[in-house]
C-alpha cells in the first residue's frame, strides 16, 4: 500500500514538472465587466527571437476571441493608430495617451504584454521549448493596470525524455500558457 502511495506521488510530481507557476493581480475594487472591447498592443520582446512578440500577440488575440471575453480591434487598426499618435513605445501608456488612443480605437481597455523567454532549452540530448509571458489589462481612461498575470511553461516531460517521445512544440506550450494566464482574468 505504501509503494502505491509513493508511486502515485511520484507520478503527480512528474506530470507537473513541465508546468510553470502563474502569478496574477487584480486591482482591488476594479470592476472589469465594463470592458467590452480591447486593443491588443504590440508586445515587448525581451528575447533573442525577433518574431516571438508578434506570435504571442496573435495567440493572445485568438484566445480572447475564442473565449468571448472581449471584442478585439484588428491589429492593423491598432498599429495604424499607434503610428498616427507617434508613440515611441506602445508598451507604456500614460493617462493622456491612453485616453486619446482609447477614443480613436473605441475601446475601454488595452491588453499589453511582454515575452520574457521564448527559446529551446536542452537537458542532455533532450530539447524542449520554454516560454515566459506577462499580460496586463490597462484601463483606457486612467491608464491604470486593472489586471496583470505572469507565468512560464515548458515542453519538458520526464516521461517523454525517458521514453524518447517528442516534446510539445513552441506553439503548443505558448497556447497553453496564454490559456492559463487569461483564465485568471475574471
C-alpha positions, -999 to +999 in steps of 0.1 A: +000+000+000+028+023+008+045+016-025+013+025-043+011+058-025+047+066-032+042+057-069+011+079-072+030+108-056+059+103-080+036+103-110+020+136-098+054+152-095+065+140-129+033+153-146+037+188-130+074+193-139+066+209-173+041+234-157+054+267-145+036+288-120+012+317-127+011+348-106-017+374-111-030+406-097-065+422-099-068+458-089-088+459-057-123+472-063-118+470-101-149+460-120-137+446-153-172+438-166-175+473-182-147+463-206-163+451-238-137+459-264-099+459-262-070+468-283-041+443-281-010+464-282+023+452-297+041+432-271+076+440-257+101+414-268+128+406-242+141+376-262+165+369-290+137+356-312+127+386-333+092+372-341+083+360-306+063+391-296+041+391-328+034+353-325+023+357-289+003+388-296-016+367-323-022+338-299-035+362-272-059+378-296-071+344-308-076+331-272-096+363-262-118+359-292-123+321-287-133+327-250-156+355-260-140+376-232-139+408-252-142+421-287-108+427-302-098+455-325-080+443-356-042+446-350-037+466-383-061+493-370-042+493-336-008+496-353-020+524-376-034+543-346-001+539-327+018+552-357-005+582-361-001+590-324+036+589-330+041+567-299+077+557-294+069+528-272+033+514-273+042+492-243+040+521-219+009+544-220+005+575-199-030+587-189-034+612-217-021+589-245-043+561-232-074+583-233-067+595-269-059+560-282-090+546-264-112+572-281-096+567-315-100+529-313-133+529-294-120+507-267-124+506-229-091+490-223-058+478-237-041+444-234-004+448-233+023+423-226+059+411-227+076+380-239+104+373-215+115+338-227+109+321-260+136+296-265+146+260-269+163+246-238+183+213-235+189+186-209+214+163-223+202+154-258+166+163-250+155+196-264+122+214-254+106+248-256+104+273-227+081+303-227+076+331-201+050+359-205+034+388-187+000+401-198-018+432-184-052+449-189-049+487-188-079+510-183-084+533-214-094+563-193-070+562-164-040+543-178-040+521-146-034+484-146-067+465-139-052+430-141-018+415-147-006+379-149+028+364-154+039+328-159+061+304-176+058+270-192+080+244-208+075+214-231+098+193-208+084+159-200+102+134-178+081+106-194+089+119-229+126+121-221+126+086-206+106+071-234+122+091-263+089+109-271+089+143-288+082+173-265+053+197-271+062+223-297+067+260-291+031+269-303+015+243-280+034+255-250+027+291-258-010+285-263-013+265-230+005+293-211-018+320-227-048+300-217-036+297-181-028+334-179-061+345-193-081+321-171-071+343-142-090+373-158-125+372-144 
